[in-house]
Amino acid sequence: MKHLLMKTFSGLALAGVLGLPAIAQDDLTEIRLRLAWVTGGVDAPFFVAQEKGYFAEQGLDVDIVDGNGSTGTIQAVGAGDFEIGIAGIGALAQAQQGSGADSLIAVAGLVQKDPSSIIALEGSGITTPADLEGKRFGTDAGNFEDGMIRAFAEANDVDMEMVDIIIINGGADRVALLNGDVDFINGWANPDGDKVAAMHPIEDPILFADYGVNILGSSVIVQKSYLEENPEVVEGFLAAIIQAKADVEADPEAARDMIMENRPDADPDAILEQIIVMQKYEHTAASEGMPFGTVMEEDITLTIDLLETYAGMEPGLTPDDIYTGAYLPAATN
């Protein structure tokens, strides 16, 4: 009883400090949120919404749990262990077609522009896709499994027969690049490109998404049945994180501090860098200027087409199968 009273009092006290409606903690709907990965800067809106009482204002008590990849989160939400999860839309599409996870749907897109890129040192002469021909490509053998290197090459008329592919085991591609053993590697512009740039200047990474190859990333996912039975919970959750996102943009340092309050073992410098850098990947060319979280049908169609053509996904999936924007604040107001 003492614990319950203290929990209720702290909720009331927080509301008073923030000027929010006084909502008793035991009146809140408990939600378990599973992240895609270990907490990073991209997750800042969840912690800001928690710390500033935006979740509570929507009648929610949210427990934020780290993940170990989109696949694990998709499985956990599908099993009913979590009400809401964060996972890639591309991963959700593959799970629906591959393992029958068609009970799930995405309701908002958080990272829509794929950071995958070609990374080369400054002075390499590699600034466009055509520059890859005749150069040495350092990569792990598994890098070809998702088919996106082939998609990028085909979309930009790059003859991969004219690229010298050097297989590097153990993830030592960045070392090989810095040592001059290869001319370019494939990785995320951020943070992989940043790690190389800290050791040697690099050319601007060639983003796949800028050259016709974009797989939609991190999104908010729920069970379709849960969404049907609890639409106000999902609407409130999305409203809270969108409100928090504005605060993250206005004061990244404060957002970093709120993450650190909840994840004291995290690297504060890395968290802040991620908060700032990942803002570049929140929109595609199609969704630029749209409210945060909005995913455009043409981007979903491109993701599906790429996965079917290059990643072996079975055909038949439609955008409506994996995404709805009907619960975003702009759609519900």
Beta strands, then each sheet from edge to edge (+ up, - down):
strand 1: 29-34
strand 2: 60-65
strand 3: 84-88
strand 4: 104-109
strand 5: 116-120
strand 6: 136-139
strand 7: 164-167
strand 8: 184-188
strand 9: 206-207
strand 10: 218-223
sheet 1: 2+ 1+ 3+ 10- 4+
sheet 2: 7+ 6+ 8+ 5- 9+
end
